[in-house]
């Protein structure tokens, strides 16, 4: 089966592979193991057959129940569906360390970066990420994929992708590029055909079309890196202290998802 950064689906919304991204240690993420996308309610019968053949075994829906009920996912029969909503936040008080970081970064009144920071620190989404990693560890068969998504495949999905790629030792520059690729896919959809989107995404050229329009968006994701470094001593420190992943868990994840 061909491997493309953007999957060749008829009605997939921002349907992408994490396969092929290189780690700092020189390995690459395996294809047909990690998928991300937006809504899945419009998938055609052809799309479902494609995803079944692709090995889609887990569909982790990060939307709220109301969103999922309004636009229910379509997925192959043998796919395990999980609806684990990132929202709402439940902590009544903001951690003092987080408050200090907001002040240092000048984001006291900035909705985007604060929301991203809370997505990795609030007690409710933390449980969602713990469940996500439990599923990743359970997905131990070759050529079987875990898919995670929200409505557009950008914010909640972008945070999930950041956590996964951090665990897999993918450079932050690559994580940011993958995050920005969401907007590039949407922008390109009105300008070029699907084959061009796939080709340019494979070549790493798609985001460069809209580079000046995407720069500000990266600040949201970079806030997560600031949380990692300022509060937890780095991404692995966060994964271990907050999500409870052990050194053995991280080693197993890399064995399962890296070539």
C-alpha positions in Angstrom: 0.0 0.0 0.0 1.2 3.5 -0.9 2.2 5.7 2.0 1.3 9.4 1.9 1.3 12.2 4.4 -2.3 13.0 3.4 -4.4 9.9 2.9 -6.1 9.4 -0.4 -9.7 9.5 0.8 -12.9 10.8 -0.9 -14.3 12.6 2.0 -11.6 12.6 4.7 -11.2 15.9 6.6 -7.5 16.6 7.1 -6.7 12.9 7.3 -3.0 12.5 7.8 -0.2 10.0 8.7 2.5 10.5 11.2 4.5 7.8 9.6 7.9 8.7 8.1 8.8 11.5 10.6 12.3 11.2 11.8 13.4 11.2 15.4 16.4 12.9 16.9 18.0 9.5 17.2 17.8 8.7 13.5 14.8 6.4 13.5 11.4 7.1 11.8 7.8 6.7 12.8 6.3 3.5 11.3 3.6 3.9 8.6 0.1 2.5 9.2 0.4 3.0 13.0 -0.6 6.6 13.8 -3.3 8.7 12.1 -4.8 12.1 12.8 -7.8 13.8 11.2 -10.8 16.0 11.6 -14.5 14.9 11.6 -15.3 11.4 10.2 -19.0 11.7 9.7 -18.7 12.2 5.9 -16.5 9.2 5.0 -17.8 7.2 2.0 -18.1 3.4 1.7 -14.9 3.6 -0.3 -13.1 5.5 2.5 -14.2 2.9 5.1 -12.9 0.0 2.9 -9.6 1.9 2.5 -9.3 2.5 6.2 -10.2 -1.1 7.0 -7.5 -2.3 4.6 -5.1 0.3 6.1 -5.5 -1.4 9.5 -7.5 1.2 11.4 -8.2 -0.5 14.7 -8.7 2.3 17.2 -10.7 5.5 16.7 -10.2 8.0 19.6 -12.7 10.8 19.3 -11.5 13.8 21.3 -14.8 15.8 20.8 -17.5 16.4 23.4 -20.4 14.0 23.4 -22.7 16.7 21.9 -20.3 17.1 18.9 -20.1 13.3 18.4 -23.8 12.9 18.5 -24.4 15.7 16.0 -21.8 14.4 13.6 -21.1 10.7 14.5 -18.0 9.0 13.3 -18.1 6.5 10.5 -15.4 3.8 10.9 -14.8 0.2 9.8 -16.7 -2.6 11.6 -13.7 -4.0 13.4 -12.5 -0.6 14.6 -12.7 0.1 18.4 -14.4 3.5 18.9 -13.6 5.6 22.0 -15.2 9.0 22.7 -13.0 10.7 25.4 -13.6 14.4 25.3 -10.8 16.8 26.1 -13.3 19.5 27.2 -14.5 20.8 29.6 -11.6 21.8 31.9 -12.4 21.0 35.5 -9.7 22.6 37.7 -11.1 25.6 39.5 -7.7 27.1 40.2 -4.8 27.6 37.8 -1.5 26.1 39.2 0.7 28.9 40.5 3.5 27.7 38.3 1.3 28.0 35.3 0.2 31.5 36.4 3.9 32.5 36.6 4.5 31.1 33.2 1.6 33.0 31.7 3.0 36.2 33.2 6.5 35.5 32.0 5.2 34.8 28.4 2.9 37.8 28.4 -0.2 35.6 27.8 -2.2 36.5 30.9 -5.2 37.5 28.7 -4.4 35.4 25.6 -7.0 32.7 25.0 -5.1 30.5 22.6 -1.9 29.8 24.5 -3.7 29.5 27.8 -6.1 27.0 26.4 -3.3 24.9 25.0 -1.4 25.1 28.4 -4.6 23.9 30.2 -5.0 21.1 27.7 -1.9 19.5 29.1 -2.3 20.5 32.8 -6.0 20.4 33.7 -7.1 17.2 35.5 -9.8 16.3 32.9 -7.7 16.3 29.7 -4.8 14.7 31.6 -7.1 11.6 32.0 -7.8 11.7 28.3 -4.1 11.6 27.4 -3.5 8.8 29.9 -6.2 6.8 28.1 -4.7 7.7 24.8 -1.3 6.3 25.8 -2.9 3.2 27.3 -4.5 2.5 23.8 -1.2 3.2 22.1 0.5 0.6 24.3 -2.3 -1.9 23.6 -1.9 -1.5 19.8 0.9 -4.0 19.6 0.2 -5.7 16.2 2.1 -4.7 13.0 0.3 -2.5 10.4 -2.6 -1.7 12.8 -3.4 2.0 13.3 -4.5 4.2 16.1 -6.4 7.3 14.9 -7.1 10.3 17.1 -9.2 13.3 16.0 -11.5 16.2 16.9 -13.7 18.4 14.7 -11.1 20.0 12.4 -8.1 18.0 13.4 -6.2 21.0 14.7 -6.3 22.0 18.4 -7.2 19.0 20.5 -5.7 16.7 17.8 -2.6 18.9 17.6 -2.0 18.5 21.3 -2.5 14.8 21.1 0.0 14.6 18.2 2.5 16.7 20.2 2.4 14.4 23.2 2.8 11.3 21.0 5.6 12.6 19.0 7.3 14.0 22.1 7.2 10.4 23.6 8.7 9.1 20.3 11.6 11.6 20.4 10.5 13.6 17.3 12.2 17.0 17.1 10.0 20.0 18.1 10.6 21.6 14.7 8.9 18.6 13.1 6.1 18.6 15.6 5.4 22.3 14.8 5.5 21.6 11.1 3.0 18.8 11.4 0.8 21.1 13.5 0.9 23.9 10.9 0.2 21.4 8.1 -3.5 21.3 9.2 -4.0 24.9 8.2 -2.0 24.4 5.0 -4.3 21.5 4.0 -7.4 23.6 4.6 -6.0 26.6 2.7 -4.9 24.4 -0.2 -8.2 22.7 -0.5 -9.8 25.7 -2.2 -6.8 26.2 -4.5 -5.4 22.9 -5.8 -6.6 19.4 -6.4 -6.2 16.5 -4.0 -3.3 14.9 -5.9 -1.3 18.2 -5.6 -2.0 18.4 -1.9 -0.8 14.9 -1.4 2.3 15.4 -3.5 3.3 18.7 -1.8 2.6 17.3 1.7 4.8 14.3 0.9 7.6 16.6 -0.2 7.2 18.9 2.7 6.3 21.8 0.4 2.7 22.4 1.3 3.1 24.6 4.3 5.6 26.8 2.5 2.8 28.0 0.3 1.2 29.8 3.2 4.2 30.3 5.5 3.5 33.9 6.4 -0.1 33.2 7.3 0.9 30.3 9.6 3.6 31.8 11.8 1.3 33.2 14.5 -0.5 29.8 14.9 2.7 28.2 16.0 2.7 30.2 19.2 -0.2 28.1 20.6 1.8 24.9 20.3 5.0 26.5 21.5 3.2 27.3 24.8 3.0 23.6 25.4 6.8 23.3 25.1 7.2 26.2 27.5 5.0 24.3 30.0 7.1 21.2 29.5 10.4 23.0 30.1 9.5 25.6 32.7 7.5 23.3 35.0 8.6 19.7 34.3 12.1 20.0 33.0 11.2 18.9 29.5 8.8 16.7 27.6 9.8 13.4 29.1 9.6 14.9 32.5 6.0 15.9 31.8 5.1 12.5 30.4 6.5 10.8 33.5 5.3 13.2 36.2 1.9 14.1 34.8 0.8 11.2 32.6 2.5 8.6 34.7 4.4 7.0 31.8 7.3 4.9 33.1 10.7 4.6 31.4 9.6 1.1 30.3 6.4 2.5 28.8 8.3 5.0 26.7 10.7 2.3 25.6 7.8 0.1 24.6 6.1 2.9 22.7 9.3 3.5 20.7 9.6 -0.2 20.0 6.0 -0.3 18.7 6.0 2.9 16.7 9.5 3.4 15.4 11.5 1.7 12.7 
